[in-house]
Amino acid sequence: MVKDVNLAVEFYTNVLSFEFVMGVPEGTREIESSYDAGKPLVHSLVRKDKVELMLHKSTNFTEEFPEFKGSDPSASLSIYIMVEGVDSYYAQVRNKITPIKDMFTQWYGNKEFYVKDQDGYILGFAERVKVFL
């Protein structure tokens, strides 16, 4: 659930290098396969490697799921995304982001960094760099 689907799409595609897969313009049941910033979206699907995120405009999401009415889109949620080549991915996005945790290696062997999106969701990008037996 996001406040503005277009802003979310632009963050995920322009900043984090996700691919735009599809979007549904407001007031329609049409599926667009290419992004048009001039069309306000109510739903969108973005992809990075094997991870897909469905972005729903909060007002439409709460119509479909009334139990979420009054909820803030910036729920306490952290999304942990395993990527291949986390160093090269970080180099690709680092000038476009402000990490909330810069690149480091966790005690359990994953190299990772964390960012926050425009709706307050925390995204961790990681790769296994040490194998413990």
Secondary structure by P-SEA (a helix, b strand, c coil): ccccaaaaaaaaacccccccccccccccccccccccccccccccccccccbbbbbbcaaaaaaacccccccccccbbbbbbbbcaaaaaaaacccccccccccccccccccbbbbbcccbbbbbbbbbccccc
